[in-house]
């Protein structure tokens, strides 16, 4: 199939070259739905039902017309090129890497300014750390018993755990290598580290996934193009959230997110980077707005109480947002009030405990709230949320860097078995 270059083709040669774009000769244009084996087209993520078919339909009538600039994959050393596509109507589209599906492509104004704008959040390359990532978002993924990832060896889905989660995001094309746990608040590695041999990699990552006592257990990855921080958090031992720190994207990217939200009935923030959305493909992203119906007056108290727990996880680091949960500390149903008290005790938010105390009329419940206030909440949790095992490295450390003994689900049963063996 032949494709005639659009009218703007010649005018973008010079500004494109200045940005590192290598425009192809018209005779080398390739149909976007038939690139062959020359290009890596797999993001290696979970693929929701129907997405592959949608991707193929969107590629029809579009042609690869250029590549570049590129980013270098940390610790791996290989480059990932931006891909440029033109369609039969003269439109120009940007895929931030060859593995981006068509629903993550950005429509670009075919001008020098349009090229610069669509690349502005990624090129020229900068080292962005926490202070350079001013925006944040958090979504509810589900509970530990129903959030699953594929085992990279068997392909079978398994409940979320540290080992399989790390291996999964190690394979996902949208994320860099070099994950870290809650012991760090910032990326412990530079972003410009090139290829590292496997044995050296073990030394680089040693101790990086350790958790810090008193912090929400988490595992964090850098995303490839935007350098965002993508964290998977486990709150109150069961509530799984994705938390993102990022730099808001250019306007052209936001139009893409608006389109995919409408097409797939998702609720991603429109300024969320595309590589973050790509990495989260296959996971649910629940927001306060999409979950709010679970707090309606006609919803059973148990369901409302459980949703208070989820909402608390989504809001826990924003005291202004947490304060909006005060109404549930005064809820007419004791089951909802109890859930609010437990959530406040988990995160040590005394003001909400006092709110609950002021509203409580049952003597036993009042006494329980007083006990929690005097104890300062539940205190730091030593639960091994990700079920990790690092050999001679600790799973958790305290503020002084000293190892903290942890426990995991099932440990109590193992202890019972040991006691039975001793008695026999």
C-alpha positions as a printed Julia matrix, in Angstrom:
424×3 Matrix{Float64}:
   0.0     0.0    0.0
   1.4     3.41  -0.97
   0.86    6.63   0.89
   1.35   10.14  -0.45
   2.95   12.54   2.06
   0.59   15.27   3.3
   1.05   18.93   2.41
   2.85   19.76   5.64
   5.51   17.1    5.11
   8.29   19.29   3.76
   7.75   22.09   6.28
   8.55   19.83   9.25
  11.87   18.48   8.0
  14.08   21.11   9.63
  12.22   21.63  12.95
  11.85   17.86  13.25
  15.56   17.29  12.77
  16.31   19.88  15.47
  14.18   17.84  17.89
  15.87   14.56  17.0
  13.15   13.27  14.67
  14.31   11.08  11.8
  11.66   11.39   9.1
  11.47    8.38   6.8
  11.69    8.58   3.03
   8.18    8.29   1.57
   9.13    4.98   0.0
   9.91    3.61   3.47
   6.57    4.52   5.06
   5.04    1.52   6.83
   1.34    0.79   7.48
   0.74    1.16  11.22
  -1.23   -2.08  11.29
   1.53   -4.07   9.57
   4.9    -2.99  10.98
   6.22   -6.55  11.06
   8.96   -7.77  13.37
  11.22   -4.74  12.89
   9.55   -2.88  15.75
   8.76   -3.96  19.3
   5.01   -3.39  19.55
   4.26   -5.15  22.84
   3.93   -3.14  26.09
   3.8    -6.48  27.97
   0.9    -5.41  30.18
  -2.38   -7.04  31.1
  -4.67   -6.46  28.11
  -8.35   -5.79  28.92
 -10.94   -7.47  26.73
 -11.42   -5.67  23.42
  -8.36   -3.41  23.6
  -6.36   -5.3   20.95
  -9.26   -5.09  18.5
  -9.66   -1.37  19.22
  -5.94   -0.81  18.7
  -5.97   -2.56  15.33
  -8.99   -0.55  14.19
  -7.31    2.73  15.14
  -4.12    1.82  13.27
  -5.95    1.27   9.99
  -5.2     4.05   7.51
  -2.19    5.37   9.48
   1.44    5.09   8.43
   4.74    5.22  10.29
   6.53    8.27   8.88
   9.3     8.94  11.41
  11.06    7.94  14.61
  12.92    9.72  17.38
  14.0    11.23  19.64
  14.62    8.44  22.13
  14.96    7.69  25.84
  17.43    5.18  27.27
  16.03    2.47  29.53
  17.67    2.7   32.96
  19.9    -0.26  33.9
  19.18   -1.85  30.51
  20.89    0.59  28.15
  18.65    0.19  25.08
  16.86    3.1   23.46
  13.13    3.58  22.98
  12.2     5.77  20.01
   9.2     8.04  19.69
   7.1     6.97  16.69
   5.32    9.36  14.34
   2.29    8.39  12.27
   0.37   10.21   9.56
  -3.16    9.3    8.53
  -4.92    9.38   5.2
  -6.67   12.65   6.1
  -3.39   14.47   6.68
  -3.36   14.16  10.46
  -0.17   13.63  12.48
   0.04   11.35  15.52
   2.75   10.82  18.14
   3.38    7.57  20.04
   5.93    8.19  22.8
   7.39    4.73  22.1
   6.84    2.01  19.54
   4.95   -0.18  22.01
   2.28    2.45  22.75
  -1.13    1.19  21.56
  -3.07    3.5   19.27
  -5.42    4.57  22.07
  -2.42    6.28  23.74
  -1.31    8.13  20.6
  -1.43   11.92  20.71
  -2.86   13.96  17.84
  -0.31   16.62  16.94
  -0.7    19.94  15.19
   1.57   19.48  12.11
   3.65   22.57  12.86
   7.02   23.23  14.47
   5.25   24.45  17.62
   3.06   21.34  17.6
   6.1    19.06  17.54
   7.76   20.94  20.38
   4.59   20.95  22.49
   3.91   17.22  22.29
   7.53   16.41  23.25
   7.9    19.12  25.89
   7.24   16.89  28.91
   9.87   14.34  27.87
  12.5    16.11  25.77
  15.01   17.48  26.44
  15.58   14.82  29.09
  15.72   16.04  32.7
  16.35   14.32  36.02
  13.05   14.73  37.85
  12.8    13.79  41.5
  10.06   14.24  44.09
  10.27   18.03  44.28
  10.04   18.23  40.49
   6.85   16.16  40.43
   4.28   18.58  41.88
   1.04   16.76  41.06
  -0.35   13.65  42.72
  -3.23   11.25  42.2
  -4.42    8.08  43.88
  -6.78    5.38  42.63
  -8.36    2.36  44.32
  -7.29   -0.9   42.66
  -9.22   -3.32  44.89
  -8.4    -5.6   47.8
  -5.39   -7.86  48.18
  -7.52  -10.94  47.56
  -8.89   -9.69  44.23
  -6.04   -7.62  42.71
  -4.06  -10.04  40.55
  -0.96   -9.96  38.36
   0.27  -12.61  35.95
   3.16  -14.75  37.08
   5.91  -13.96  34.56
   6.96  -17.6   34.37
   3.61  -19.43  34.09
   1.38  -16.6   32.91
  -1.25  -17.63  35.45
  -2.82  -14.86  37.5
  -1.98  -14.76  41.19
  -3.0   -12.57  44.12
  -0.87   -9.48  44.52
   2.44  -10.05  46.32
   5.81   -8.35  46.28
   7.7   -10.96  44.25
   5.2   -11.26  41.39
   4.42   -7.54  41.37
   8.09   -6.64  41.04
   8.61   -9.22  38.29
   5.53   -7.96  36.47
   6.6    -4.32  36.39
  10.13   -5.43  35.53
   8.65   -6.76  32.28
   6.2    -3.91  31.6
   7.66   -1.6   28.97
   6.31    1.61  30.53
   8.34    1.31  33.75
  12.05    1.54  34.49
  14.0    -1.04  36.42
  14.99   -0.15  39.95
  11.92   -0.3   42.23
  11.99    0.82  45.85
   9.96    0.33  49.03
   8.68    2.8   51.61
  12.09    3.08  53.28
  12.74    5.74  50.62
  10.6     8.79  49.87
  12.6     9.48  46.7
  14.16    7.42  43.93
  17.45    6.07  45.36
  18.95    5.69  41.85
  19.92    8.14  39.15
  17.9     8.0   35.96
  20.93    7.99  33.65
  22.43    4.65  34.71
  23.13    2.63  31.58
  23.42   -1.11  31.11
  24.22   -3.06  34.28
  25.1    -6.76  34.28
  22.71   -9.09  36.16
  25.13   -9.76  39.03
  25.83   -6.05  39.38
  22.07   -5.43  39.35
  21.75   -7.44  42.55
  24.16   -5.08  44.26
  22.4    -2.0   42.9
  18.98   -3.13  44.15
  20.08   -4.68  47.47
  17.8    -3.5   50.26
  15.84   -1.16  48.0
  12.45   -2.84  48.54
  12.6    -2.69  52.33
   9.62   -1.06  54.07
   9.85    1.66  56.75
   7.95    1.08  59.99
   5.15    3.64  60.33
   4.76    4.3   56.6
   2.15    2.83  54.28
   3.73   -0.3   52.72
   4.48    0.47  49.09
   6.47   -0.48  46.02
   7.38    2.31  43.6
   8.6     2.38  40.01
   9.75    5.16  37.69
   7.83    5.41  34.45
   9.85    5.46  31.28
   9.01    8.68  29.47
   7.57   11.06  32.09
   9.77    9.83  34.99
   6.7     9.78  37.24
   6.63    7.81  40.48
   4.06    5.01  40.28
   3.45    3.32  43.63
   1.35    0.34  44.62
   0.29    0.79  48.25
  -1.39   -1.61  50.67
  -3.46    0.22  53.28
  -4.83   -1.33  56.48
  -3.43   -4.7   55.3
  -5.96   -5.18  52.48
  -6.83   -1.99  50.56
  -4.7    -1.68  47.42
  -4.18    1.75  45.87
  -2.03    3.14  43.09
  -0.42    6.47  43.96
   1.27    8.67  41.37
   3.53   11.69  41.67
   3.95   13.38  38.33
   4.47   16.5   36.28
   1.21   17.53  34.55
   1.23   16.83  30.83
   0.91   19.21  27.85
  -2.54   20.04  26.46
  -2.23   17.68  23.49
  -1.72   14.71  25.84
  -4.79   15.66  27.87
  -6.99   15.39  24.8
  -5.84   11.77  24.46
  -6.78   10.99  28.07
 -10.18   12.61  27.59
 -10.75   10.38  24.55
  -9.72    7.15  26.26
 -11.74    7.97  29.39
 -14.81    8.4   27.19
 -14.09    5.29  25.11
 -13.24    2.89  27.94
 -15.32    4.42  30.76
 -12.23    5.14  32.85
 -11.64    8.07  35.19
  -7.95    8.95  34.94
  -7.01   12.57  35.7
  -6.7    14.24  32.31
  -3.21   15.56  33.12
  -1.89   12.1   34.13
   1.11   11.05  31.99
   0.43    8.5   29.28
   3.13    6.08  30.43
   1.45    5.91  33.84
  -1.87    5.06  32.23
  -0.12    2.5   30.06
   1.51    0.86  33.08
  -1.86    0.69  34.85
  -3.57   -0.99  31.9
  -5.56   -3.97  33.16
  -6.05   -2.55  36.66
  -9.13   -0.77  37.97
  -8.72    2.93  38.82
 -11.43    3.85  41.31
 -11.76    7.47  42.42
 -13.76    9.27  45.08
 -16.21   10.29  42.38
 -16.67    6.81  40.88
 -17.0     5.2   44.32
 -19.21    7.84  45.97
 -22.43    5.92  45.26
 -21.32    3.39  47.9
 -21.81    6.08  50.56
 -25.42    6.91  49.67
 -28.04    6.9   52.48
 -29.8     3.82  51.1
 -26.61    1.69  51.06
 -26.27   -0.98  53.81
 -24.19    0.16  56.78
 -21.56   -2.55  56.31
 -20.92   -1.45  52.73
 -20.75    2.2   53.77
 -18.28    1.37  56.53
 -16.05   -0.55  54.14
 -16.14    2.32  51.66
 -15.15    4.76  54.42
 -12.05    2.6   54.83
 -11.32    2.88  51.1
 -11.99    6.62  51.0
  -9.68    7.07  53.96
  -6.9     5.28  52.06
  -7.43    7.56  49.06
  -7.36   10.7   51.23
  -5.11    9.76  54.15
  -2.23   12.16  53.34
  -4.52   15.15  52.75
  -5.94   16.29  56.08
  -8.36   18.65  54.38
  -9.81   15.73  52.44
  -9.82   13.48  55.52
 -11.82   16.13  57.37
 -14.65   15.58  54.9
 -15.13   12.15  56.5
 -16.29   13.75  59.77
 -19.92   13.08  58.91
 -19.24    9.35  59.12
 -17.81    9.69  62.63
 -21.31   10.98  63.54
 -23.22    8.5   61.36
 -26.43    7.1   62.89
 -25.28    3.51  62.27
 -22.73    2.23  64.79
 -21.13    0.0   62.14
 -20.2     3.07  60.11
 -18.96    4.98  63.16
 -16.81    2.01  64.17
 -15.27    1.81  60.69
 -14.44    5.51  60.8
 -12.83    5.16  64.22
 -10.72    2.21  63.05
  -9.54    4.13  59.99
  -8.65    7.2   62.05
  -6.76    4.99  64.52
  -4.77    3.34  61.71
  -3.46    6.69  60.48
  -3.2     8.36  63.9
  -5.68   11.14  63.12
  -6.72   12.2   66.62
  -9.05   14.99  65.49
 -11.38   12.44  63.91
 -11.23   10.25  67.01
 -12.31   13.25  69.1
 -15.09   13.88  66.59
 -16.27   10.29  67.06
 -16.0    10.58  70.84
 -18.17   13.7   70.87
 -20.85   11.96  68.81
 -20.81    8.57  70.58
 -23.46    7.83  73.22
 -22.79    4.13  73.87
 -20.6     3.85  77.03
 -18.58    0.88  75.79
 -17.84    2.51  72.44
 -16.92    5.77  74.16
 -14.48    3.88  76.38
 -12.95    2.15  73.35
 -12.44    5.49  71.58
 -10.86    6.99  74.72
  -8.47    4.04  74.89
  -7.45    4.62  71.26
  -6.88    8.33  71.87
  -4.72    7.63  74.91
  -2.76    4.98  73.0
  -2.19    7.33  70.07
  -4.11    5.1   67.66
  -3.18    1.56  66.72
   0.51    2.38  66.44
   2.98    1.26  63.74
   2.01   -1.98  62.02
   4.62   -4.72  61.52
   2.5    -6.71  59.06
   4.48   -7.91  56.0
   1.9    -6.58  53.54
   3.6    -7.79  50.35
   4.62  -11.17  51.78
   8.26  -10.37  51.04
  11.36  -12.42  51.81
  14.81  -10.97  51.16
  17.07  -13.62  52.65
  19.46  -11.93  55.07
  18.04   -8.48  54.27
  15.25   -7.14  56.53
  11.72   -6.75  55.2
  11.19   -3.7   57.43
  13.37   -1.22  59.28
  12.68    1.48  61.87
  13.64    5.16  61.75
  17.14    4.28  62.96
  17.61    1.76  60.16
  17.4    -1.22  62.51
  15.58   -4.4   61.38
  12.01   -4.83  62.63
  10.5    -8.33  63.02
   7.43   -8.7   60.79
   4.6   -11.17  60.47
   2.42  -12.27  57.57
  -0.96  -13.92  57.1
  -0.67  -17.55  58.11
   2.14  -17.05  60.63
  -0.24  -17.62  63.53
  -1.25  -20.97  62.04
   2.38  -21.97  61.63
   2.95  -21.14  65.29
   0.01  -23.36  66.26
   1.45  -26.22  64.22
   4.84  -25.81  65.91
   3.16  -25.98  69.33
   1.29  -29.15  68.32
   4.55  -30.75  67.22
   6.22  -29.81  70.51
   3.36  -31.37  72.5
   3.6   -34.6   70.52
